[in-house]
Amino acid sequence: MFTVYYANQLKTHKELLLKLLKVQPNNDPFQAEIILVQSAGMAQWLQMEIARQEGIAANFEFPFPTSFLWQQYRTLLPTLPKENIFAQKLTVWQLIQIIPDLLHYEAFNSLRLYLGEMPEQQKYYQLARAIAELFDQYLVYRPHWLIHWENNQNELVLKEIYQQSGHLTESIKAHIETEVQWQSMLWNALVEKLKKESNTEIFNTSHRAYFQQHFFDKLENLNQLEQQKLPKRVFIFGISSLPPSQLVTLKKLSEFCDIHLFFLNPSQHYWGNSLEQKMIDKITLYNEKTTQESDDYSLTANPLLTTWGKQGRDFFNTLLDFQDNEISAYIEPLQHKQHLLAQIQQSILELSNEFEFNIDENDHSLQIHSCHSPLREVEVLHDQLLYLFEQDPTLCPKDILVMSPNIDLYAPYIRAVFERKDPCAIPYSVSDQRIQEIDPIINSFLNLLSMRETKFSAEQILDLLDITAIQKKHHFVPSQIEQLRNWITQVGIRAGLKLENPQWKNYNSWENGLNRLLLGCALKEENGIWEETIAFNESYGLNAELSGHLNAFICKIMDWVDFIHQSHSIQQWKIKLLQLIDNFYLEDETNAYSLLQLHNAIDEIVKNITEGQFDHKINDEIIINLLNEQLENNKSHLNFLAGRVNFATLLPMRAIPFKVVCLLGMNEKDFPRQYNINSFDLMQYAPQKGDRAKRDDDRYLFLEALLSAQDIFYISYVGQSLTKNQTELPSVLVSQLCDYLPKNGEKSFFEENVIQHSMTAFSPTNFIPNSPYQSYATTWLETLNSHQSTGDFLTKLEHYSEIDTIEIEDLIRFIQHPIKFFFNNHLGIYFSQKEKPLEDSEPFSLSPLEKYQFLDQLLINEQDQFNDFFEKEQYKGKLPVNAFKDVAQHNLINELQALYNEVYPYTRQDTQYLTFNYQRENITLCGNLNYYPEHNQVILYRVGNLRDKDIIQCWLYHLLLQIHYPTISISLYFKNKDQTVGKLTFETVEKENATLLLEQYINDYLISFNELQWGIYQNLETFFKKQPKENDNIDDFIQEQLDLLIQKDRENIYLQRILNQTSGTICHKICKKTFDWFELMWEKRIIQ
């Protein structure tokens, strides 16, 4: 008997199921109870509910309908293989072999155009996969079309399409005829091929357009043993739709065993004829009915049910034709709750079009939150959940379900927000993520497979070494990875595996870099060039082992890349893929499951291709696609219903009852989700009742979510642009829900109730007590309070260490950039310590820094050694490639020539150390300086423009010379932008004046340990040119100088932090300090 149980709550169905199990227990305790479900989540929930209520849930099986029915076919038709020969994953390999032989037919023009003149194997696979999927849909929803095609009756298919599609243009009809022609030819070719490759009995019983009848015939002629093999009863639970062909089979099976189908029916009244308004308008227009007649279609229909319920309505109508018996058990939501959510559910239950809503102003059962970004959606959700826990002590994390159309998009934000170290942390779990996104082992394996199409950049290879299993396999420890990163930069590795290339040599390749590392184990860079390689000094000695491990790792990658450049048979691929796992990963208890999944995926792919009779060679692109598709089916469902807040993807029958149901990402463009319709899908021209339309599925999912929420239905979407703050629309389903609810005066329900949140988590509006925006993030509150504080926290430091010695270089750095020195040396803060990404392409020109470094090194070389110098730098991978190298060398020599000629007489002479020990009470200022005794000068040089910091450096040296060595002068040679040479010197300073100024520098240096001392330290020429007169406004002048300083200072972040954290800019002190430090320097400087 086929019994249908109608109820509007899943818990009611659960109670009915338990009642049946108790009242009609299974006579055979060893026979499992079979409960067909549509999702693993539903099976998990039902098992937990049975165990909670009965104490245990044992000997239950929860197959999906398709796998259950195939098992029943195989039970009575034992010749059937485990996999149907018409299964999509097998026919795709048959079609790849068939399609090339049919392309010369005119009907296949569109396929020929897609494939091109020289089609790649990847294109054949993509096309065959799409066609195999389409044929599979035909087998389920249009099996009679396939029978017509096999009987050469294409006209019957066309006739049916034209009758059901209404008015079609001639061009569309011509297109349909062409599609029918090539699809029928391809289907018949597939059938003929399968007939030849399998015996007649297997083929006849496997053909999905015929085996249903074979199964029915067999049911009519069962012997006693076969009768016993059938299940005694079958429960169908939590399924919102089934294909008509499966329903027909279940109906026939119900003649031999009891079938109990539990249908979650939104309404207790008949709603099978309710149509949404746009369909009513079409019918009215097409049939020229009157307004009164058209009103009859929706007089009593609930607009939410008619708009969102098409999928359920079609299934509901179909069930009425199949049921032998029906049992209804509806519960009115308003019996238990009076809030708005219960009223909406009641209106749907009553199929009411004019329900009298009574909305309390404190009713928060339906919430709509508008945010600026997915991250803010999750932050707001976290705060709102904390508020709910505060308001309802009985609410637990397991009572909350959060769903999104794309959980992979939200997963990083969920982890970032819910894993914060916070006393208010909420336990959570995320289900349905792509395993490639959450499992580093599998992600790295897929990256290895995809290596042929990559640049083999240094960053990409090091990413692999971040995987613990790869590290251990190759004898690395985590601390060595950062050392390798530094080595890779220094030896010039950027991208590419091989040194030799068809047109050029890649000295930035892994091969050249490894050659340098390995040579450095035996030689030093000073030993010069050996076989076009320069040794790397840091890999000498004990570091040789690390170089060897890296070399072994890269050699494995090179071997693998050589393999994937060719196509191979599937058995060769299997051997190599399993070797790849063994060669790169060290298995342990932490990654055994991940590696097992890879093994299983490889085995499944090999099985499908072998059973699909495909014996051609396959390229790496198809293998990558196959593994991605196979692993895609292994999404993580284990975390669902794990006793925490459940984050999951919106899936069919995921609408298990929860106290709180939250939907994230309900944006206009994202939900209902956009799906690409196969352009050659003939069903789109003639849809029938029971067909699956994914956008209709999404509408029904929204309805299920609304009905499954018991206390709160929470909707969140990105309603404001993050960049322009423009208004963004919610999903049309959200708008339809709000339009259904009554207005409050002139304002719609949406306008009155949507909560628009601030852009940032630390906005002051988030910390207004008892407001809809209230945040529980105390960290942000502390940040907000500290930001609002007007105190100058940099005025005093708590303590400093007593010092007795000052290095002259420290004093120079302090005067050059007092604020940076304060942060670095006193606070230990370095704002520029960001990890610089590794270069990933060969150089075609020199950066300004690289140019400066080259010029600086050339300046200390003999001119006849320039070519040797450039040759070494080329082997180090420091110079641009090919002809760009020659251009760079020529430009460097031209730029350097004038400065080289000026400095050369000094740099080739011997130098002596000048020692400074300036004593000030118990403080000693000490340092050394090179000078040229033959010229009685200190000579400095710079292969760039003269900067204020260079003048300051020379000035402090000049003061020390005036005090200790008054007969010795100092000069700084520099290169102007026009390649001419400039020279900086200073006029003589009286020893007394030099001592006084040096004392002030030392005093300010010491005071800076307690109180920051600073003045304008760059753009001094502008400062002294525009220095304020007696009656000028100093505040305005200094503010102008500070603005200029922020623009010109490359390290202005230090200055910005000071200005942000002080109550005022103390302009008079800044102005005075600038004059005290630099006025005499500016007067005495001589620039030639």
C-alpha positions, -999 to +999 in steps of 0.1 A: +000+000+000+012+035-008+004+058+021+010+095+021+013+114+054+006+151+052+018+175+079+031+210+080+059+203+106+087+179+103+085+170+140+050+157+134+063+134+106+090+122+130+063+114+156+042+095+131+073+075+120+081+066+155+045+056+161+046+033+131+078+017+142+063+010+176+028-001+166+040-022+136+075-034+146+095-053+120+090-090+123+126-097+114+148-079+139+178-085+116+162-067+086+171-030+085+144-004+083+148+015+051+142+053+052+148+071+019+161+107+023+173+134+001+203+147+021+228+134+046+218+161+069+182+149+071+194+113+078+216+126+106+188+147+122+164+118+120+188+093+135+196+118+164+159+124+170+151+086+171+181+080+194+171+109+217+135+097+220+141+059+220+175+057+236+191+042+205+189+043+167+202+010+153+197-010+121+185+019+100+195+025+064+192+059+048+198+055+011+190+081-015+160+072-038+181+066-069+206+042-053+177+024-035+158+018-067+188+006-086+195-019-058+159-032-061+164-036-098+196-055-092+179-077-065+153-090-091+175-086-122+208-100-110+224-097-144+225-059-140+260-046-131+267-026-100+269+005-122+243+010-150+260+010-183+239+041-191+252+060-160+264+095-168+299+089-154+303+060-179+286+073-210+308+104-210+337+082-220+316+065-247+306+099-261+342+112-263+349+083-287+317+086-307+315+124-313+346+127-336+331+101-360+298+121-364+311+157-368+312+155-406+273+154-406+256+188-413+235+185-382+266+187-361+277+221-374+272+238-340+293+212-323+320+216-350+321+253-344+325+248-307+353+223-310+372+243-337+394+230-364+420+214-341+400+205-310+418+197-278+409+166-258+397+189-230+370+204-253+358+169-263+356+160-226+336+192-217+312+187-245+308+149-238+302+156-202+275+182-209+257+158-234+260+129-210+244+149-183+216+160-207+210+124-218+208+114-181+181+140-176+162+127-206+163+091-192+147+104-160+123+130-173+117+122-210+125+085-215+098+083-243+118+107-264+147+083-264+124+055-275+111+076-303+146+084-314+156+047-314+125+040-335+135+069-359+104+088-349+119+123-344+087+139-357+068+126-325+093+144-303+090+176-324+052+174-323+052+171-285+076+201-281+056+223-304+023+214-287+036+222-252+057+253-260+029+273-276+038+300-301+074+296-315+091+316-343+102+298-374+139+304-365+134+287-331+116+258-347+145+254-372+170+254-343+149+228-324+148+205-354+186+207-358+190+199-321+167+170-323+185+157-354+220+156-340+210+145-305+190+116-319+219+105-341+243+107-312+219+088-289+214+060-314+252+058-320+257+055-282+230+028-280+246+008-308+281+011-292+268-001-258+249-030-275+282-042-291+302-039-259+277-057-236+256-088-239+220-086-249+205-095-215+226-068-197+218-042-223+180-049-224+178-048-186+201-018-182+185+005-207+168+031-184+141+037-209+131+000-208+143-016-176+114-001-156+090-023-176+114-053-172+113-046-134+075-044-135+072-077-154+095-093-130+074-081-100+044-098-116+062-131-117+080-134-084+089-167-068+089-171-031+126-165-027+125-133-047+095-121-027+115-125+004+143-103-010+120-073-013+119-049+017+089-054+039+083-017+040+100+016+029+097+050+045+103+081+024+111+110+047+119+146+041+118+145+003+102+175-014+102+162-049+108+130-069+109+124-107+077+109-120+095+078-132+107+070-097+073+076-082+058+052-108+083+026-097+077+031-060+039+029-067+044-004-084+066-016-055+039-006-030+018-035-044+043-059-028+055-039+003+042-010+022+054+025+011+051+053+036+058+087+022+059+117+045+052+149+026+058+182+043+028+201+031+028+239+037-010+242+036-038+220+050-061+230+021-059+219-015-035+243-033-026+222-063-044+247-087-029+279-071-008+298-097+015+328-092+002+361-107+025+362-137+012+328-148-024+339-143-017+369-165-003+347-192-033+324-191-057+353-192-039+368-222-036+336-241-072+324-235-088+358-235-105+352-202-123+379-183-109+395-152-135+378-131-125+344-145-088+350-139-095+360-103-109+325-097-074+311-101-061+329-070-091+339-050-081+319-020-044+313-028-016+325-005+007+347-026+039+333-008+028+298-015+019+304-051+051+323-058+076+301-041+058+267-040+059+255-077+082+226-070+061+214-040+028+221-058+038+199-087+049+171-064+017+175-043-005+172-074+014+141-085+011+124-051-027+128-053-027+104-083-005+078-066-017+075-030-038+046-018-043+061+016-037+095+031-032+107+067-032+143+076-017+158+108-015+195+108-006+217+137-016+254+138+015+276+146-007+301+164-017+275+190+018+279+206+032+312+195+016+345+186+045+363+170+047+375+134+066+345+122+039+322+135+012+344+119+030+341+085+032+303+089-005+302+099-015+323+069+003+298+046-013+268+065-047+283+059-039+292+023-051+328+032-048+357+008-061+383+033-048+373+067-053+397+096-018+403+109-013+417+144+023+430+147+036+440+181+063+467+180+085+445+202+081+415+179+115+404+165+106+370+151+112+383+116+145+402+112+160+419+082+196+432+085+214+453+058+252+454+059+281+467+038+299+434+032+298+397+039+323+402+068+299+428+084+270+403+079+289+377+100+300+403+126+264+415+130+251+379+131+276+372+159+263+402+179+227+393+173+232+357+184+248+370+216+218+392+222+194+362+216+214+341+241+211+370+266+174+373+261+166+336+261+187+315+286+171+283+272+185+289+237+216+268+229+240+270+199+226+237+185+192+254+182+205+278+155+209+271+118+227+296+095+225+290+058+239+308+027+237+302-010+275+300-011+290+289+022+325+288+007+323+326+003+314+331+040+336+305+055+367+327+060+347+354+076+329+329+098+362+316+111+376+351+115+347+363+136+337+332+155+373+321+164+383+354+180+398+351+214+368+364+232+350+354+264+318+357+243+329+331+218+301+310+203+308+273+194+301+267+157+307+243+128+307+248+090+293+221+067+292+217+029+325+234+021+344+222-009+370+199+004+396+216-018+390+248+002+394+234+036+419+206+033+455+218+026+467+183+016+441+180-011+446+216-022+483+211-025+479+179-045+456+196-070+483+224-073+509+198-081+486+184-108+482+219-123+519+226-125+522+224-162+502+256-167+521+276-140+552+298-140+568+277-112+572+309-093+592+309-061+561+317-040+542+289-055+569+263-047+573+276-012+535+274-007+539+236-011+566+235+015+541+251+040+523+218+040+534+199+071+532+165+054+554+177+025+579+193+049+583+161+069+586+140+038+615+161+026+632+166+060+624+202+065+615+219+098+592+250+099+620+273+109+640+265+078+612+277+054+619+313+063+656+307+057+648+291+023+628+322+015+658+344+021+681+321+002+657+321-028+657+359-029+695+361-026+703+335-053+679+352-077+652+325-081+620+340-094+602+317-118+607+288-142+622+254-137+649+251-164+680+272-171+680+264-208+651+277-228+647+278-266+655+315-270+674+324-239+689+313-206+668+319-175+692+328-147+662+333-125+652+297-128+651+271-101+678+251-118+703+280-118+694+289-082+699+253-071+732+251-090+744+282-069+732+266-037+749+233-044+781+249-056+782+270-024+785+238-004+820+234-018+832+268-030+828+305-020+816+333-042+851+348-040+864+318-060+847+332-090+828+316-119+828+278-122+810+264-153+788+295-156+778+293-120+785+316-090+786+299-056+763+310-029+782+316+004+754+309+029+749+273+018+785+265+029+793+241+057+764+229+079+738+245+056+748+221+028+722+195+041+694+221+037+705+227+001+704+190-006+669+186+007+657+215-014+674+201-045+657+167-039+623+184-036+627+204-068+640+174-087+608+155-079+588+184-092+609+185-124+603+147-129+565+152-123+563+181-148+581+161-174+555+134-170+524+156-172+536+173-204+525+141-222+492+122-224+491+087-209+467+058-205+446+058-174+466+029-158+498+049-163+481+079-147+470+057-117+505+044-111+520+079-113+494+096-092+498+071-064+536+075-067+530+113-064+512+109-031+539+085-018+568+108-030+555+141-017+535+133+015+545+117+048+514+100+061+505+102+098+474+102+119+467+139+111+465+135+074+456+098+068+420+106+060+429+133+034+453+109+017+427+082+018+402+105+000+428+111-027+433+073-031+396+067-033+391+095-058+418+081-081+404+046-078+369+058-087+382+077-117+401+047-130+370+025-125+347+048-144+371+052-173+378+015-175+341+006-173+334+033-199+356+013-223+379+043-229+414+031-238+429+062-254+456+084-238+444+112-215+461+145-209+466+162-175+438+188-180+411+161-180+427+143-150+426+176-130+389+181-140+381+145-130+397+148-096+381+182-089+347+167-098+352+136-078+364+155-047+336+180-052+312+152-043+331+147-010+319+180+007+322+180+044+288+171+059+302+157+092+300+189+111+263+193+105+242+190+137+274+188+158+258+205+189+270+240+178+257+268+157+253+251+123+266+270+092+256+253+060+246+257+023+210+262+013+202+227+001+169+208-005+153+196+028+180+212+048+150+229+065+152+209+096+133+226+125+154+250+145+145+277+170+165+302+150+170+300+112+193+326+097+199+333+060+231+351+049+238+366+015+202+372+005+213+396-022+193+404-054+220+391-077+228+360-056+195+345-046+177+328-063+210+316-077+219+321-113+222+289-133+234+284-168+209+265-189+223+240-213+217+257-247+208+224-264+185+211-236+152+205-255+132+202-222+135+240-218+111+245-248+085+221-234+086+220-196+063+194-179+050+189-144+077+174-123+106+189-141+133+203-119+141+240-123+169+251-100+156+286-095+122+271-085+142+249-062+157+280-046+123+296-041+111+264-024+142+263-002+133+298+010+098+287+018+111+256+037+135+278+057+106+301+066+084+273+077+112+255+097+120+285+119+102+281+152+111+314+170+131+337+147+136+340+110+167+361+104+176+375+070+208+393+062+221+408+029+246+433+016+224+464+014+250+491+011+280+494-012+313+492+007+329+518-016+301+542-025+276+535+003+249+532-024+218+512-016+217+476-028+185+456-032+178+424-013+167+392-030+134+394-048+121+367-023+128+390+006+109+418-012+080+395-019+079+385+018+079+421+029+053+431+003+030+404+017+031+420+051+010+451+060+023+486+058+027+509+088+011+541+075+029+553+045+060+531+051+062+496+037+070+467+061+106+466+046+112+503+051+099+502+087+118+471+098+150+467+079+180+474+102+208+492+084+241+485+102+272+507+102+301+500+078+326+491+106+325+471+137+339+499+158+313+525+148+300+544+179+264+535+170+272+498+177+277+505+214+244+522+222+228+500+249+195+482+240+196+493+204+192+470+174+228+477+165+243+468+199+276+451+196+292+428+223+327+431+208+345+447+238+377+448+219+362+473+195+348+493+224+382+496+239+396+507+206+369+533+202+374+547+237+412+549+231+407+566+198+384+592+214+408+598+242+424+633+240+455+625+261+489+626+246+501+591+253+535+598+238+543+627+261+561+604+287+575+569+287+573+550+319+610+543+322+643+541+303+675+523+308+705+543+319+731+546+292+768+556+293+777+553+256+762+567+225+772+555+191+777+583+166+756+563+141+727+562+166+729+599+171+728+605+134+698+583+129+680+601+157+686+636+142+678+623+106+644+609+116+637+614+153+601+600+152+611+568+134+641+564+158+617+568+188+593+541+175+621+517+165+646+521+194+624+531+223+591+514+216+604+485+195+578+492+168+587+488+131+558+497+108+577+486+076+583+450+087+559+435+062+570+403+045+578+412+010+564+388-016+590+370-037+595+382-072+577+359-097+589+370-131+623+376-148+635+413-148+633+433-179+646+465-163+662+476-130+642+491-102+655+524-087+669+505-057+686+479-079+701+506-100+714+524-069+730+491-056+746+484-089+761+519-092+773+517-056+792+485-063+806+496-097+820+527-080+845+506-060+855+485-090+882+492-115+867+502-149+884+474-167+866+450-144+831+462-152+825+434-177+836+407-152+813+423-126+783+423-150+790+387-160+789+376-123+757+396-117+741+379-148+749+344-134+734+356-101+701+364-119+703+401-110+704+415-145+676+419-170+673+392-196+685+391-232+690+424-249+676+442-220+708+433-201+730+452-226+707+482-224+709+482-186+747+478-186+751+507-210+729+530-190+746+522-157+780+530-170+769+562-186+752+573-154+782+565-133+810+579-155+811+615-142+809+605-105+834+577-111+859+600-126+855+625-096+858+599-068+883+575-085+915+593-072+903+589-036+888+554-037+921+539-050+941+552-020+947+538+015+925+550+043+930+554+080+905+553+109+897+585+128+885+576+163+860+598+182+855+597+219+836+628+229+832+629+267+802+646+283+800+640+321+793+603+323+783+599+287+807+590+259+799+597+222+821+573+202+826+562+166+850+558+137+854+575+104+876+567+074+897+594+060+924+598+033+956+611+049+972+620+015+944+645+009+937+652+046+900+647+039+871+625+048+855+616+015+819+604+013+800+596-019+765+588-029+754+575-063+721+594-061+706+628-054+716+647-023+690+643+005+685+662+037+695+631+057+728+631+038+735+667+048+726+659+084+750+629+084+779+650+070+770+679+094+774+658+125+807+643+112+818+679+104+811+690+140+831+661+154+860+669+131+859+706+141+862+695+178+887+667+175+905+672+141+900+707+130+925+705+101+906+676+084+877+686+062+848+665+049+833+663+014+803+644+000+802+638-037+768+630-052+752+624-086+726+649-098+696+639-119+714+653-150+743+630-143+766+658-133+785+656-100+777+677-070+798+683-039+788+691-003+811+708+022+808+730+052+823+763+063+845+762+094+826+762+127+842+775+159+851+747+183+829+763+210+799+766+187+804+730+175+806+718+210+774+736+221+754+723+192+767+687+197+758+690+234+723+699+224+720+670+200+732+647+228+708+662+254+678+659+231+688+623+224+688+615+261+656+635+268+639+615+240+639+585+263+614+604+285+598+628+261+598+628+223+620+655+208+615+664+172+614+691+145+611+693+108+637+669+094+630+669+057+623+696+031+646+719+050+653+741+020+615+749+018+614+755+056+643+780+057+632+798+025+597+803+039+606+806+076+581+827+095+586+863+103+578+878+137+542+885+130+534+854+110+511+826+122+535+799+132+507+773+136+497+777+099+533+776+087+542+745+107+510+727+096+519+735+060+553+721+065+539+689+082+515+684+053+545+687+029+565+663+050+537+637+050+537+639+012+575+636+007+585+613+035+585+576+023+582+566+060+555+590+068+535+564+087+556+572+117+548+609+115+511+601+109+509+579+140+524+608+161+500+633+147+470+610+152+479+602+188+487+637+201+462+663+213+478+690+191+507+695+168+526+717+193+537+739+164+558+764+184+580+736+199+584+720+164+595+753+149+619+761+177+635+726+176+640+729+138+659+762+142+679+749+171+690+718+152+695+729+117+698+767+114+736+768+117+739+737+095+719+754+067+741+786+070+774+767+069+766+743+041+783+747+007+768+729-023+788+730-055 
